[in-house]
Amino acid sequence: MALASNIPGSMAIAPLGAGDLIDRAVRFYRQNFLTLILIAAPPVVVGAIFTVGWTILGRQLFTFTSDAYDPERMAYYLFGWLGGFVILLVEAIATFVVMGGASRNFIRHILFDEKLTFAETYRNVWSRLFSLVTAATIIVTLLGVIGFVIVYIGAMFSVLAALLLAAFLAPIPVVSFLVGTIVGIAGTVGALWLFFLIASRFVYVPQVMLVEGQGVASAIGRSASLASGNVRRLMALFLFSTLATYSALALLYIPVAWYAWSIGVEIWTFGQGIVPAWYELANSLIWQISLILLTPVWMIGLCLLYVDERVRSEGYDIELMAAQRLGDIPAVPTDYVNPLQPALANSQANIRPDQINTPSNGSMLGL
């Protein structure tokens, strides 16, 4: 997203493509690495502590053998999966809340060159805590259910179609294999596209709540109205994050797995006496570390998309310029509907005209 000229009457806006989105997200991440890690860490650290505690508690409560049909063994894994699911759900909600608080601070940073700070982010979180928790709970639960249904149905139809085609093309094994593979890949891509088509309608809720000052219900509606055409870019951000996650996991997991193997741990079995507690805890902590490293990528990417959408569809850059020089949009009577959204609701600092920082490339937003 770039402005060809800083003259309001001749603003030519180039769309922020998937590659530009990832490039700018990584650049902002690199420039503010320590601050973003500190912001993202608290929910994940608390989740990691509960995960470790839950694992240790399970090891104390259940005593089982390596027998695959040992009832206590099955109870232990059920206990662990249930606790892990609840901890992951609460951690996702808390991360969503923190992303909401960070969004206002980050958008003020990219628009007005204000510093990103840990204290300001959590001050924003505290100011809208109840609303953010409510919105996060609704969205995380809804997307979790929708994602499960889409993955289940998509996998079922992909497998069924692949089996039917394989049976029909059985006389030609090579063609059967290739067609089955293509069908499986197409089914996976289709399921992902459908999920992100739905998820894209909710991605701007924290930004709308903190930047525009709207409530939960109106923020969801506002997010849906802004999110048209973002499926491809969201999928690109997701795939990039997934690749980075597995890369981080590999860099940390391979030495742990090699050490476990070198001392005789059979890492592909599940008995308590064979797989020690430290190895199970190490795997969990590696995953938590990866979340700390990659959560800021989502926050930055979604904030950049939010600003990009408002610039392209609403002239957000012009609105910001007007707010800087003329003040906030005047309030209207309650029986009127104001079609304009505030540039930055409940601004904590007034930006004077001489504080506008326009980079030399002509982009008022520096993006």
N, C-alpha and C positions, 0 to 999 in steps of 0.2 A: 504494500500500500504506500504510494508515494504521490506527492502533489507536485505537478510539473511547474507550478508557479505559486508564489505566495500572495498573489493578487487575487482577492476574492472573486472577481468577475471572470477569471479565466482558469479556474481550478480543474485540472485534468487528473483524475484519480485512476491509478492502475490497480487492478484487483490483487489481493494478497493470495497467491497460489499456494498449493500444498508445500512445494519446496521452499518458497519464501517464508512460510509459516514456521517450518522446522528450523530453517537457518536463523531467523530472528529469535526464536525461542531459545535455541542453544546459545546464541550470542548474549542475550540478556542473562541467561543462567550462568554463563561463564563470568560475566562482569559482576554479578551479585551472588556468587556461589555460597559463601559462608553465611550471609544473611538469610538466603533462601533455605539452606539446610537447617538453620536454627528455627526458622518459622515452621518448617515441615516436620521437625523431629518430635515435638511433645506428644502428639497423638500416637505416633508409631512407637515411641519409647514406652509409653504407658501400655500399649497393646503388647509389646514384647515382654514386659514385666509380667503381665497377666498370663501370657502364653507359657512362659517359663514356669510360673507358679502352678498353672493348671496341669502341665506335664508332670511336674514333680508330685503334685497331689495324686494324679492318676497312678503313678508308679508306687505310691505308698498305699493306695486303697486296694489295688488289684495285684494279685500274685498268680502268675500263669506260666505254663510251660510252652515249649515250642510247638506243641500239638496244634495243628490248624483248626481243630474242632473243640478246643478248650473253651468252655463257656466264659470263664473269666477273661480270657484273651479277647474274645469278641466283645465283652462288656467294656474292657479297657479301651478298645478302638472306638466303640460307640461313644464312650465318655469323652475321649479326645476329640472326635469329630464334632460332637455337639458343642463342646466348649470352644473349639476353634472357630466354628461357624458363628457363634454369638460374639466372640471377641472380634472376629473379622468384620461383622456387621457394625458393631459399635465403633470400631476403628475407622471404617469407611465413612460413617456419619460424622465422626469427629474431624476427619480429614476434609470432608466437604465443608464443614463449618469454618475451619481454618482457611480454606481456599476462599471462602466468601469474605472473611476479614482481610485477607491479603489482596483481594482484587481491587478494593478501593485504594489501598496504599500503592499498589503497583500501577494502577491507571494514573494516579496523581504523579507517579514517578515518570511514566513515559510521556505524559502531557505537559507537566510543569517542571520536570527535572527535580522533583523533591526526592529526598533520600528514602530508600527502602529500609525500614527498621522493624525489629522484632516487637518493640513496645507499641508502635503505632498499629501494627497488624492486630495484636491481641486486644488493644483498646477498641478497635473497630468490631472485633468479635464480641466483646462484652456489651457494646452498645446495642447490638441486635441479636443477642444470644438466643433468646427464646424463639424468635422468628426463624433464625438460621437452623436451629435444631429441628424445628417443625418441618421446614422445607427439606432439610437433608434426610430426615426419616422417611418422609413421603416419597422422595425421588429415589433414594437408594433401595427402598423396599419395592417400589413399583418397577424399577429397572431390573432389579434382581429377579423378580418373578417373570417379567417379560423376557429377559435374557434366557432364563431356564427353559421357558416354553419354546422359544424360537430355536434354541440349540437342540432341544429334544426332538421337536418336529422336523427340523432341518436334517438332523442326523438320520432320523427314521426314514424320511423320504429319499435321502441320498443313498443310503444303504439298499433300500428296496429297489430304487431305479438301477443302481449298479448291478444288483443280483439279477434283475430281469434282463438287462442288456447282456450280462455275462452269459446267462443261459441261452439267450437268443443267438449270440455270436460265438457259442462254444466251439463250433467247427473251426474257427479261426482264432486261436488263443491270443496271438499278438494283438489283433484288432480288439478283441474282447478286453484285454488288459488296458489298452490305451483308452478305449471309450469309457471303461469303468473309472479310470483315473480322472479323466476329464470331467465326467459327471460328478465325481466326488468333490473335485476342486470347485466346480461351478456351484454345487450345493452349499459348500462352505462360504464362498464369496457372497452368494445370495443371502444366506442367513446373516452374515455380518452386515451386509448392506441394509437389510430390513431392520436389524437391531439398531444400527446407527441412525437410520431414518427416524426411528421413534426417539432414541436417546438425544438426538440433536435438538429436539423441541424443549429439552430441559437444561441444556448446557449453560445458558446465560442467566439462570435464576439467581445465583449469588451475586453476579455483577449488577443485575437490575436492582436487587434489594439494597446493595451497599452504595452503588453509584447514583441510582435514580431515586432511592428512598421509598420504594414500593413495598407493599405487603406480600405475603406468601402467595395468595391466589392471583393477585394482579401480576406478580412477577412471573408466575408460570405462564400466564396468557401472553405477557409481553415477550418472554423468551421464545415462545412458539412462533410469534409473529416475526421475530428477527432471524430465526434460524433456517429459513428456506435456502436451499442450495448449498448447505454446509456438509453434506454427508461425505463427500469425497475427501474433504480436508480433515474432517474428524477421523475418518478411517486411516488416513495417512499418519496423523498424529498418534493414533492407537498402535498402528503397526510399528512405527518408529519406537514408541515406548516399550512395546513388547520385545522388539529386537534388542533394545538397550537393557531391558530387564534380564533377558536370558544371557546376554553378554556379561552383565555384572554377576549374575548367578554362577556362570561358568568360571569367571576369574576367582571367585571366592570358594566355590564348591569343589572344584577339581583338587586343590591342595588338601582340603579336609577329607575328601573321599580317598585320595592317594594315601594319606597318613593312616586312615582307618583300615584300608586294605593292607598296608605294610605291617600293621600289628595284629593281623589275623581276623579283623571284623568282617563278617559276611554281610555286606551292605545291601544285598538283594533279598534278604530274609527279614522276618518280622518278629522273631522270638525275643523276649526280654533278655534272656541269657546270651543271645547272639549279638543283637544290636544294642549297644550300651546307651544310657540316657544322654551322655554328653553328645553323641552323634546326632540323636534326634533333636536335641536343643540347638546344636550348631546349625542344622538345616533350617530350623525355624528362625534363628537370628539372622542368617544370611538373607532370607526372604524379607525380613523387616528392614535390614540395611538397604536393600534394593528399593523398597518403598520410599525410604527417606530420601534417597538420591533422585528418584524419578517423579515423585509427587509435584515438585516445582515445575517440571516440564509441562504437565497438564495445566497447572494454574496459569503459567505464562502464555501457553498456546491459546487457552480459552479467552484470556483477557485481550490478547492481540486480535482474535477473531471478533470479539465483541466490539472493540473500537473500529475495526475494519468494516463491520456490518453497518454501524451507525454512521460512519463517514460516507459510505457509498449510498446508503438508502435514505439518510436523513440530513446529510450535510452537517455532520457532527462537528467537523473542524470549524465551520462558519459559526455554528452555535456556540462553541467554546470561545471563539474570538469575540462574539457579541457579549457573552457573559463576562469576559475579562474586562471589557470596556464599559458595558452598560449595566452590569449587575444581573441578578437572577431574574427569571421570568416572573412578572407580577402574578399574584394569586388571583384566581377567578372565583366567582360565586359558586357555592356547592352544587347548585342546580345546573351548572354548565360543565361540559366535558372539555378539558383542555387538550387539544391534539398534540401539543408540544411536550416533550420530555425535558426535565432539567439537565443542563450540561453536567452538573455534579451537585446532587442534592445535599443540603445541609453542610455546605462547604465550611471546613474548619479554618480556612485561611483565604483571605481575599487576594487575588492575583492582580497586581497593577499592570497597566499596559507596558511599562518599562521592564517588567519581569518576563515577558514573553521571550522564549528562547527558540529562535528559528534557525535550524542548522543551515550550513552553507549549501546543501544540496537542494534547498527550496522546500523541504518537507517540514511543515509546521509541527507535525507529530513525531518527527524523527524516526519514522518507521519505513 
